[in-house]
Each structure stands twice: as structure tokens, then as C-alpha cells.
Amino acid sequence: MFDITFVSDAPEEQPDGWVGLWGSVQLGAYAEDFLAPLGPWQRADYERQWIDAAQRLVSPAARAAFFTAAFQFWWVMWREGKTVIVQEQLLIPERLEGLTDWQAAPYQLIWERQATSGDGTPISEWRLGVADIEGFLARRGG
């Protein structure tokens, strides 16, 4: 099962002054909560991007990413046949430098999948089926 959704309706102010909405991502049996900052992106922007990413993933584009913090944190997914491999990644500012086509962003920032870090440490990954992404789209009307 795959899902990404907001679990709160009311924005929550943080001690350092920014405001966010609580959400949750589910990757099979694994679930993680996140606090999505509001500002440049609002709830509808995140939800629209999630649908777009899922549609891309089940189309000929074999990679997509789902933001949980606009241009900061995302869940990157690569489709390999009927399997979808997922990694959570931090977008460091250097990766955003020189980005000119914001319509194609964030997808042009997705690199080829690497299963290990530069020092050989395995990168945490989850596996889903393409049917899990299709189920997400069916539930969301995408």
C-alpha cells in the first residue's frame, strides 16, 4: 500500500515561527509522519504535486518524487518493471542551483538510483508495486 496525505486540517505554528500541516506517508507496512511547511506551497500545492508524481510514475516516465517539504525533503521513486523502489532524500541547496525550468522541477533533479552511499553504506529503501501507486491514484481521483 502507498499513501501520502495530510492528517491535520489546521496549520500548526512552530516555536521558531514557521507554520506547517501534519501529514503521513505509508510505504507498505512502514509509515512516517511529517510536518509540511506552508509558505511558498500550500496544502493544495502539495496534493497537486503528489497526484502529478503518481501519474508520472505509472506513465512512461519511470521516476518521480513526492514532496513532504517543498524543495527540501521528498520521497523519490524509481519504477523497475512492476516494482517501485523508494528512498527518502534531502534536497540540499546546491542541487537547486541552476534550476531554470520550474515547470519540470522537481523531476529533472532526480538522479539515477544508487543503492549505496559514497562510502558503500546501503541506502534505506522500500519496495512497492506499481499497483500500489495506481491504488493511490484511484483513491485520490487522479
Contacts in CASP RR format, 6 or more apart in sequence:
PFRMAT RR
TARGET T0000
AUTHOR 0000-0000-0000
METHOD contacts of the structure
MODEL  1
MFDITFVSDAPEEQPDGWVGLWGSVQLGAYAEDFLAPLGPWQRADYERQW
IDAAQRLVSPAARAAFFTAAFQFWWVMWREGKTVIVQEQLLIPERLEGLT
DWQAAPYQLIWERQATSGDGTPISEWRLGVADIEGFLARRGG
1 26 0 8 1.000
1 28 0 8 1.000
1 128 0 8 1.000
1 132 0 8 1.000
2 26 0 8 1.000
2 27 0 8 1.000
2 28 0 8 1.000
2 84 0 8 1.000
2 128 0 8 1.000
2 129 0 8 1.000
2 132 0 8 1.000
2 133 0 8 1.000
2 135 0 8 1.000
2 136 0 8 1.000
3 24 0 8 1.000
3 25 0 8 1.000
3 26 0 8 1.000
3 136 0 8 1.000
3 139 0 8 1.000
4 23 0 8 1.000
4 24 0 8 1.000
4 25 0 8 1.000
4 26 0 8 1.000
4 50 0 8 1.000
4 66 0 8 1.000
4 68 0 8 1.000
4 75 0 8 1.000
4 136 0 8 1.000
5 23 0 8 1.000
5 24 0 8 1.000
6 21 0 8 1.000
6 22 0 8 1.000
6 23 0 8 1.000
6 36 0 8 1.000
6 43 0 8 1.000
6 46 0 8 1.000
6 47 0 8 1.000
7 22 0 8 1.000
7 23 0 8 1.000
7 24 0 8 1.000
7 33 0 8 1.000
8 21 0 8 1.000
8 22 0 8 1.000
8 23 0 8 1.000
9 21 0 8 1.000
11 19 0 8 1.000
11 20 0 8 1.000
11 21 0 8 1.000
11 38 0 8 1.000
12 19 0 8 1.000
12 20 0 8 1.000
12 21 0 8 1.000
12 22 0 8 1.000
12 35 0 8 1.000
13 19 0 8 1.000
13 20 0 8 1.000
14 20 0 8 1.000
14 35 0 8 1.000
18 37 0 8 1.000
18 38 0 8 1.000
19 37 0 8 1.000
19 38 0 8 1.000
19 39 0 8 1.000
20 35 0 8 1.000
20 36 0 8 1.000
20 37 0 8 1.000
20 38 0 8 1.000
21 35 0 8 1.000
21 36 0 8 1.000
21 38 0 8 1.000
21 43 0 8 1.000
22 33 0 8 1.000
22 34 0 8 1.000
22 35 0 8 1.000
22 36 0 8 1.000
23 33 0 8 1.000
23 34 0 8 1.000
23 35 0 8 1.000
23 36 0 8 1.000
23 68 0 8 1.000
24 31 0 8 1.000
24 32 0 8 1.000
24 33 0 8 1.000
24 34 0 8 1.000
25 31 0 8 1.000
25 32 0 8 1.000
25 34 0 8 1.000
25 66 0 8 1.000
25 68 0 8 1.000
25 75 0 8 1.000
27 75 0 8 1.000
27 86 0 8 1.000
27 126 0 8 1.000
27 128 0 8 1.000
28 126 0 8 1.000
28 128 0 8 1.000
28 132 0 8 1.000
30 126 0 8 1.000
32 88 0 8 1.000
34 68 0 8 1.000
34 69 0 8 1.000
34 73 0 8 1.000
35 69 0 8 1.000
36 46 0 8 1.000
36 67 0 8 1.000
36 68 0 8 1.000
36 69 0 8 1.000
36 70 0 8 1.000
37 69 0 8 1.000
37 70 0 8 1.000
37 72 0 8 1.000
40 70 0 8 1.000
41 49 0 8 1.000
41 67 0 8 1.000
41 70 0 8 1.000
45 70 0 8 1.000
46 67 0 8 1.000
46 68 0 8 1.000
46 70 0 8 1.000
47 140 0 8 1.000
49 66 0 8 1.000
49 67 0 8 1.000
50 66 0 8 1.000
50 67 0 8 1.000
50 140 0 8 1.000
51 137 0 8 1.000
51 140 0 8 1.000
51 141 0 8 1.000
51 142 0 8 1.000
53 64 0 8 1.000
53 65 0 8 1.000
53 66 0 8 1.000
53 77 0 8 1.000
54 64 0 8 1.000
54 66 0 8 1.000
54 133 0 8 1.000
54 136 0 8 1.000
54 137 0 8 1.000
54 140 0 8 1.000
54 142 0 8 1.000
55 137 0 8 1.000
55 142 0 8 1.000
56 63 0 8 1.000
56 64 0 8 1.000
56 107 0 8 1.000
57 63 0 8 1.000
57 64 0 8 1.000
57 77 0 8 1.000
57 79 0 8 1.000
57 84 0 8 1.000
57 130 0 8 1.000
57 133 0 8 1.000
58 79 0 8 1.000
58 130 0 8 1.000
58 133 0 8 1.000
58 134 0 8 1.000
58 137 0 8 1.000
61 107 0 8 1.000
62 78 0 8 1.000
62 79 0 8 1.000
62 80 0 8 1.000
63 76 0 8 1.000
63 77 0 8 1.000
63 78 0 8 1.000
63 79 0 8 1.000
63 107 0 8 1.000
63 110 0 8 1.000
63 113 0 8 1.000
64 76 0 8 1.000
64 77 0 8 1.000
64 107 0 8 1.000
64 110 0 8 1.000
65 74 0 8 1.000
65 75 0 8 1.000
65 76 0 8 1.000
65 77 0 8 1.000
65 89 0 8 1.000
65 106 0 8 1.000
65 107 0 8 1.000
65 109 0 8 1.000
65 110 0 8 1.000
66 74 0 8 1.000
66 75 0 8 1.000
66 77 0 8 1.000
67 73 0 8 1.000
67 74 0 8 1.000
67 106 0 8 1.000
68 74 0 8 1.000
68 75 0 8 1.000
71 91 0 8 1.000
71 96 0 8 1.000
71 105 0 8 1.000
71 106 0 8 1.000
72 90 0 8 1.000
72 91 0 8 1.000
73 88 0 8 1.000
73 89 0 8 1.000
73 90 0 8 1.000
73 91 0 8 1.000
74 88 0 8 1.000
74 89 0 8 1.000
74 91 0 8 1.000
74 106 0 8 1.000
75 86 0 8 1.000
75 87 0 8 1.000
75 88 0 8 1.000
75 89 0 8 1.000
76 86 0 8 1.000
76 87 0 8 1.000
76 88 0 8 1.000
76 89 0 8 1.000
76 110 0 8 1.000
76 113 0 8 1.000
77 84 0 8 1.000
77 85 0 8 1.000
77 86 0 8 1.000
77 128 0 8 1.000
77 133 0 8 1.000
78 84 0 8 1.000
78 85 0 8 1.000
78 110 0 8 1.000
78 113 0 8 1.000
79 130 0 8 1.000
81 130 0 8 1.000
82 129 0 8 1.000
82 130 0 8 1.000
82 131 0 8 1.000
83 127 0 8 1.000
83 128 0 8 1.000
83 129 0 8 1.000
83 130 0 8 1.000
84 127 0 8 1.000
84 128 0 8 1.000
84 129 0 8 1.000
84 130 0 8 1.000
84 132 0 8 1.000
84 133 0 8 1.000
85 113 0 8 1.000
85 125 0 8 1.000
85 126 0 8 1.000
85 127 0 8 1.000
86 125 0 8 1.000
86 126 0 8 1.000
86 127 0 8 1.000
86 128 0 8 1.000
87 113 0 8 1.000
87 123 0 8 1.000
87 124 0 8 1.000
87 125 0 8 1.000
87 126 0 8 1.000
88 124 0 8 1.000
91 106 0 8 1.000
91 109 0 8 1.000
95 109 0 8 1.000
96 109 0 8 1.000
99 105 0 8 1.000
99 108 0 8 1.000
99 109 0 8 1.000
101 108 0 8 1.000
114 123 0 8 1.000
115 122 0 8 1.000
115 123 0 8 1.000
115 125 0 8 1.000
116 122 0 8 1.000
116 123 0 8 1.000
117 123 0 8 1.000
END
